[in-house]
Amino acid sequence: MTTATLEQWRLLAAVVDHGGFAQAAEQLQKSQSTVSHGVKQLQQALGLPLLTLAGRKAVLTPAGETLLRRARYLLDEAAALQHLADTLAQGWAARVSLSVDAIFPQEALFEALTAFGRESPDTRVEVQESVLSGGTEALLQRQADLVITGRVPPGFLGELLLRLGFIAVAHPAHPLHQLGRALRLEDLRAHQQVVIRDSGVRLRADSGWLGAERRLTVSHPATSIQALCRGLGFAWVPREKIRAELDSGQLKALPLVEGATRWAELYLVLAEREATGPAAQRLAELLREAAARCRAQADGGAN
């Protein structure tokens, strides 16, 4: 028994899509006899007619419509499989892992991921959000191809992506705002500070904690912002993360005598710089471009 092939289905689809055997042959750069013979073999293999003549035009029979609809799915899958094979043959990895510090602007991250997805739809990207030493551990334990972190460990080279300003804020109704004067360190220590837990396991560290007896520890910057908006304490938060809350009045900058703004730098680190594949290199390039646009927007907003 003769078996229908994907190539024969491809010939039939071309005849239908382009309106005839001659047109299909021209599009496929094959002879008309090759196209006609292929479709004839397909019909013989299936044992039923797929095309019928309507005037001078070949149109699908009801059975042909049903079968070609299913065949198109197989043709698309075969094309995707071939594309993936070609991609892997060029050394383009099937998976890229990225560890990104949670304070990195999400808009820039999604911009880079969207562009990468358009260019390389067959490459799976795994994103892990980290806090403080989490990115450092991902590097040391080789858990990521690319890392965006504020701490570059010895033995690695980091490329500066962004410099973020953290501002001290609290809800407008917070007692610190009710003092009606410039605030000092002693004023802050009497109130609860919202602190983000280090996602690292071996290299845990506190960042920005003042040593206050009262502190609320959370696992993600988004949770920290929600806690602040509910008046549960004060904290230093990246300005870019709370622009909407500042504009709406949900949060208000604390009038500190000094230290109202703190700065943090984020670096892009390649775990295996000399052996980084083209997929990871391309994603790194897109992250650089997105971060550069983020910097330009921040500079424009400051002017």
N, C-alpha and C positions, 0 to 999 in steps of 0.2 A: 504493500500500500504506500503510495506516494504521500509525503508529508508536506504541508504548506510551509513556506519559509517566510521569515520577516521581510526579506528582500522582495518577495512576490507581493506581500501586503503593501510594501512601500510603493511599488509600481502601481497597484490599484489606487492607492490614495492619491498619487500624482495625477492619474487619469481623471479622477473625480474632481480634484482641486483645480486643475488647469483646463478642464473642459474637453478633453479628448486625448487620443493616443499621440497625435503629432505634437501637440502642445506639451504633453508630459515628457515625450522624448527630448524635446528641445530644452526643457528645464533641467532634466536629469543628465543631459549630454550623452544620451544613448540613442541607438537607432530605433526607429519606430517599430521595426520587426521584433527587436529585443523586448520592448515594452509589451507589445501585443502577445508575444509568445509567453512571457512571464505571467500575464493575467490569465491566459488560456490554461496554463499549467495549474494555476491556483484554483480555478474553477473545477478542473478535472480532479485535483486532489481532494476538494471538498465534496464533489459530487452534486453540486447545485449551481445554478446560474447566479452570478453576482451583478452582472450588467445587462441592460437591455437597451435597445436603440429607441430614441425618441426623435424622429426625424433623422438628422445626421449626427445627433449628439448621444453619446453613451451615458446612461443614467443608472443609478443603483436600483436593484430590485429591493423589495422589502427585506429579504434575507440579507442582501448585500449591505443595506443600511445598518442592520443590527450587528452584523459581524465586523464591519469596518469600524463601527463605533468602539468596539472592544479592542480591535487591532490597533487603533490609534494610541490607546493607552500603552500597549506593549511597545509600539514604536517609540513613544516618548521615553519610556523606561530604558529601552535599549540605547537611545541617544544619550540619556543621562549617564548610563553606565559607561559608555565609551568616553564621554567627557571626563568622568572621574578617573578612568584608567589613564587617559592622556595627562591629566593633572598630576597624578601620582608618579607617572613616568618622568615628569619634569622635576621631580623632587619636591613637589608641593604637598605639604603634610595634610593628612586627613583630619587632624585635630590640632588646635592651638590653645594652650591654656594661659590665662591671664589672671594675675593676682593684682587687684587694684585697691588702693587705700580708699576707704569709704568717704573721705573728704574730697576726693577728686570730683570735679563738677560732672554730674550725670549727663547734662546736655552734651558735653564734649565726648564723654564715653559713648553715648548712643549714636552720636554723629559718626564716630569712627567705626563702630560696629555695623551701622547701616551701610556705609560705603564699602566696608570689607565684604559684607554679605552680598552686595550687588556684584562685586568683582569675583568672589570666590564662593558661590552658593554651596559647593560640595564640601567645604571645609567647616568642620564643627568647632565652634569657639566655646570654651568653658571659662566662665568668669567667676572668680571667687573674690568677694569683698573682704578686706582685712582692716584691722585697726592697729595702729602703733607698730608693734614688732611682728605682727602677722605676716606682713610682706617680707620681712627679713628672714623669717623662718621658712617661707615658701622658697626663697632663694637657696638657703643653706641646705634644705632637704630636697632640692630639685623637684619641687612640686608644681612649678610653673615655667613656661617658656619666657614670658614677659612679666615684669613686676613694676608697678607704680607704687613707690614707697617714699616715706620721708626719711628713712634710715638706710643708707647704703653700707652693708657690712664690709669688712676688710676682704680683699681678694676680688672685689667686683668694681666695675666702673659704672657710675650713674650719670645720666644726662639730665640736666635741669629742665623740667617741663613747665612748672608753675610755681609762683610764690603767692601764697594765700594769706590774706589778712584775717585774723580772728579778733572779733570785738566782744567785749564784755556786755552781756545783755540780761535783762529780766523782764517779766511782765510789768506793764506800767503801774499796776496796783501793788506790786511787790513792796514790802517795807523799806527796802533800800532806796527806792525812788521817793518814798515819803519823807526821807530825812531832809530833803530840800537843800542839800549842800554837796560840795565835792567829797567824794568818798576815798577813804584810805584802806590799807590792807586790813587793819583791825576791824573796820566796819564789815568787811566781807566775811571774816572768819566767824562772825556770830550767826551766819545764815547758812542754809544748806546749799552746797554746790552740786551741780549735775555733772557727773564724770562719765566718760565712755570707757567701758572695759576693754583692755588689751585683748585682741583675738589670738595673740601668740600663746604658746603653752610653756616654752622653755625660757623665753626672754621677756617675760611680762614686765611692763613698766608703766608708771603713772605719768601723765603729761598734763601739766597745768594745774594739778591739784594743789591747793594752798595749805593743806594740812588741817582743814577744818574738821571738827568732831562730827559734824553732820554732813553726810554726802549721799547722793542718790546715784547709784551706778547702773548704767544701761549698756546695751550691747551695740547700739547703732546711732549715728548722728541724727537720723530721722526721729528716733524715739526721744532723744535728748531735746530736740526742738519742740516736740509735742509736750513734753514735761514742762519746759520753760513757758510755753504759751498758756499752761494751766496754773502758772504761778508756783511751781514746785521747787523753785530755786533760781540760781544764777549760773552762768557759764560763759566761757569764751567760745564763740561759734564762728565758722567761716562766713564772712559777710555775704559771699555768693549764695550760700545755702539759705539765707533768711531774708533776702531782699523783699519778698512778698510780705513776710510777717512784719518787717520794719515799716513798709509802706502802708500796711493796713492798721498799724498801731497795736498789733498783738504783742510785739516785743519792742523794747526801748533800750537804747544804749545807756549803760551806767556811766555817770559822770565821775570817773576816777581821776584822782590827782596825777597818777602815773600808771602806766601799764594798761591803758584802756584798749590798746591794740597789740596783739602778738602776731608774729609772722612764722609761717611754716613753709618749707620748700618741699616739693614733690619731684622725685627723680624717676626717670624711666631706666630700667636695668634689664639687660638681656642675660638670662641665666647662663647661656653658653654662647658668648659673643662670637667666637670663631666658628662655631658649628650651627649657628642659627639658620634655619631653613628659610626659603623665600616667602612662605606663608607668614611666618612670625615676623620676618623683616618688613613685609608689606603692612601688617597690622601695626607695627611699631611706627612706621612712617605716617600712617593715617592718624594715629594717636598724637604724634608730634604736630601735625597740621591742625587737628582739632584744638589742641592746647594753645597753639599760636593764635588761632582765631579767638579763643577765650581770653587770652591776654590782651589782644587788641580791643575787644569789647570792654574789658575792665578799664583799660587806659582811656578809652573814649568816654566811658561813663564818669571817670574821675576828672576829666577836663571840663 
